[in-house]
């Protein structure tokens, strides 16, 4: 994966899943984003090898992403303003 800041290579520093949440902060964020649809996701903490930018990614299946987009466009996704 490339860095969103400088486009150089990154490395994974931590991997979390709902079944192995570690301290849980990353999994909690993942649950807020996609947990309403699927409990099957992976959150990875990454750091750029060049500029040291740190960020997180969430991985879900293509099928789940497609369904999330459809559900959201049809108004079935949770609304944070509700």
Backbone bond lengths (Angstrom), bond angles and torsions (degrees), N, CA, C in turn:
res aa  C-N    CA-C-N  psi(-1)  N-CA   C-N-CA  omega(-1)  CA-C   N-CA-C  phi
1 X - - - 1.448 - - 1.520 107.91 -
2 X 1.325 115.46 147.96 1.460 119.65 179.77 1.526 110.75 -102.30
3 X 1.303 114.83 155.30 1.458 123.06 -179.32 1.530 109.93 -70.72
4 X 1.339 117.45 134.53 1.464 119.47 178.44 1.528 112.50 -71.31
5 X 1.320 116.51 -15.72 1.465 121.06 -177.95 1.521 112.08 -91.89
6 X 1.349 117.35 -47.47 1.470 119.91 -173.38 1.528 113.86 -122.48
7 X 1.319 117.98 -4.00 1.471 124.74 177.76 1.526 115.11 69.01
8 X 1.311 117.67 16.41 1.462 120.78 175.61 1.529 109.73 -92.08
9 X 1.318 116.02 174.95 1.466 121.52 -176.32 1.522 111.85 -69.32
10 X 1.349 113.98 148.77 1.459 120.74 177.82 1.522 109.71 -120.85
11 X 1.319 115.42 167.47 1.461 119.86 173.57 1.519 108.79 -129.92
12 X 1.322 115.27 152.72 1.459 122.20 178.89 1.519 108.14 -83.23
13 X 1.340 116.14 130.82 1.460 120.38 178.64 1.526 112.44 -107.89
14 X 1.336 116.97 -18.34 1.469 120.85 177.15 1.519 109.17 -160.41
15 X 1.322 115.61 147.19 1.466 122.58 176.51 1.514 107.91 -129.38
16 X 1.339 115.42 130.77 1.463 120.73 -179.23 1.522 109.65 -132.32
17 X 1.326 115.66 145.07 1.465 122.86 174.88 1.526 107.68 -135.15
18 X 1.325 117.80 163.44 1.470 118.14 176.83 1.530 113.24 -57.51
19 X 1.330 117.36 -31.24 1.468 119.10 179.36 1.525 112.64 -79.87
20 X 1.332 117.46 -20.01 1.466 122.25 176.42 1.526 108.52 -136.21
21 X 1.354 116.69 75.03 1.457 120.20 -171.42 1.523 116.64 -80.05
22 X 1.322 118.90 -5.85 1.460 118.65 -175.00 1.516 108.11 62.26
23 X 1.330 117.99 -132.07 1.465 121.24 177.65 1.521 111.38 -77.00
24 X 1.343 116.78 -14.52 1.447 119.91 169.78 1.517 118.63 98.76
25 X 1.332 119.90 -13.02 1.469 120.84 -175.91 1.524 111.86 -62.04
26 X 1.315 117.47 -44.71 1.466 120.85 -179.00 1.527 111.05 -66.95
27 X 1.324 116.61 -41.03 1.460 120.53 179.92 1.529 109.67 -67.13
28 X 1.325 117.80 -36.83 1.466 120.68 176.94 1.527 109.85 -60.78
29 X 1.329 117.22 -43.68 1.463 120.43 177.35 1.523 110.91 -63.20
30 X 1.320 117.07 -41.19 1.451 121.35 177.97 1.518 111.62 -62.14
31 X 1.329 116.18 -41.73 1.460 120.51 177.93 1.519 111.54 -62.51
32 X 1.331 116.99 -37.65 1.460 120.73 178.24 1.530 110.87 -64.99
33 X 1.328 117.07 -34.30 1.463 120.67 -177.65 1.526 113.54 -83.21
34 X 1.316 117.54 -49.26 1.469 120.29 -173.87 1.520 114.42 -127.33
35 X 1.305 118.03 -4.33 1.461 121.32 -177.39 1.515 113.64 -62.63
36 X 1.325 117.93 -24.42 1.472 121.22 177.36 1.520 111.07 -65.58
37 X 1.351 116.05 -21.91 1.458 119.66 -178.55 1.528 112.58 -106.64
38 X 1.330 116.78 -46.02 1.469 120.13 -176.21 1.530 111.21 -143.47
39 X 1.330 116.68 140.43 1.460 120.17 173.85 1.528 111.95 -88.19
40 X 1.331 116.42 0.89 1.465 120.53 -176.32 1.526 110.84 -102.03
41 X 1.320 115.04 92.75 1.460 121.63 177.54 1.521 109.32 -148.96
42 X 1.309 115.48 163.58 1.464 122.49 178.34 1.517 107.54 -128.51
43 X 1.323 116.46 132.03 1.459 121.70 175.71 1.530 107.08 -109.81
44 X 1.328 115.56 130.20 1.467 119.89 178.53 1.521 110.49 -122.65
45 X 1.324 114.98 133.27 1.458 120.34 171.32 1.522 106.45 -90.44
46 X 1.322 116.02 134.21 1.468 120.97 -176.79 1.520 110.21 -130.31
47 X 1.328 114.98 156.79 1.458 121.12 175.50 1.525 108.34 -139.35
48 X 1.322 115.40 139.44 1.458 120.47 178.66 1.526 109.47 -74.16
49 X 1.318 115.50 136.13 1.463 120.36 179.97 1.521 111.65 -72.37
50 X 1.339 117.73 -19.53 1.457 121.31 -176.67 1.525 112.53 -99.67
51 X 1.341 116.63 -60.75 1.470 119.77 -173.71 1.526 113.42 -95.85
52 X 1.339 117.75 -5.23 1.465 125.18 177.78 1.529 113.58 68.84
53 X 1.327 117.48 14.83 1.469 121.86 174.95 1.529 108.26 -58.81
54 X 1.335 117.04 134.29 1.459 121.58 178.74 1.522 109.35 -111.25
55 X 1.319 116.62 138.28 1.452 121.45 178.48 1.512 109.47 -156.79
56 X 1.334 115.89 169.92 1.466 121.99 -179.45 1.516 108.76 -120.52
57 X 1.333 115.27 148.27 1.464 121.23 173.59 1.519 107.87 -124.50
58 X 1.325 114.81 155.70 1.453 120.27 175.11 1.521 106.83 -124.38
59 X 1.312 115.67 134.19 1.467 121.39 -177.77 1.520 109.20 -115.83
60 X 1.349 114.72 128.27 1.457 121.85 173.37 1.517 107.07 -136.37
61 X 1.316 116.26 167.00 1.456 119.35 -179.07 1.528 110.69 -71.07
62 X 1.333 116.34 156.35 1.461 120.99 175.54 1.525 110.50 -58.60
63 X 1.332 116.41 -41.70 1.463 120.11 -179.61 1.525 111.26 -61.04
64 X 1.343 116.54 -44.23 1.459 119.80 177.90 1.525 110.98 -64.17
65 X 1.333 117.54 -41.35 1.464 120.41 -179.92 1.519 110.56 -62.69
66 X 1.325 116.72 -42.52 1.461 121.35 178.39 1.531 110.38 -60.00
67 X 1.318 116.61 -45.23 1.461 120.67 -179.96 1.529 111.64 -67.06
68 X 1.309 117.91 -39.16 1.463 121.39 177.66 1.524 110.46 -61.47
69 X 1.323 117.08 -43.43 1.468 120.66 178.47 1.528 110.19 -62.23
70 X 1.326 116.79 -45.26 1.471 120.35 179.45 1.526 111.01 -62.98
71 X 1.331 117.06 -47.58 1.465 120.85 179.59 1.529 110.87 -59.94
72 X 1.319 116.65 -41.85 1.465 120.97 -179.63 1.523 111.48 -65.50
73 X 1.334 116.43 -43.90 1.468 119.59 -179.02 1.526 111.92 -67.54
74 X 1.322 116.90 -24.41 1.463 121.29 178.02 1.530 112.07 -90.31
75 X 1.340 116.61 2.59 1.462 120.96 177.61 1.509 115.10 80.78
76 X 1.333 117.19 17.88 1.472 120.13 -177.94 1.531 113.76 -94.99
77 X 1.315 117.33 -6.77 1.473 120.33 178.89 1.517 109.28 -76.84
78 X 1.337 117.85 153.72 1.457 119.91 177.61 1.530 110.61 -60.90
79 X 1.301 115.73 145.44 1.461 121.37 178.88 1.522 108.01 -107.69
80 X 1.314 117.31 119.93 1.462 120.14 -177.21 1.523 111.63 -68.17
81 X 1.325 119.22 -16.93 1.459 122.01 179.41 1.530 112.18 -88.79
82 X 1.335 116.39 -5.75 1.474 119.42 -176.98 1.506 111.31 -77.27
